[in-house]
Amino acid sequence: MGCGGSMPPRQEDLTGKRTVMCVKFGKEMVGLDEAPFDGHPLGQRIYENVSKEAWRMWVEHMKMLMNEYRLNLGTKEAQDFLLAQMEQYFFGEGAQLPPDFTPQKSKS
């Protein structure tokens, strides 16, 4: 490990896809094609540590947060809230559901 303390990006696996050690699944998986939020430190951290599958799960969770909290992503407050939730989802203690959230019952 060099002076910077961060590991270099993983090399492509045999399928030609870039892989990462996914923080959500704890195993080597296909990584994102590009960093979300280009130029933002959290975006780069996600690019280096989050698989496509974990990112897909976050997008679904984010949709629920946006709907439950009725977020207007045009406001800085909503953007900051989602960034904090994303940090917690991937690198903190995990996602928490809104206090009054009740999941929809699936149709049988």
Summary of the structure (lengths in Angstrom):
residues: 108
radius of gyration: 15.9
end to end distance: 52.8
largest distance: 56.3
contacts: 244
relative contact order: 0.12
helix: 39%
strand: 9%
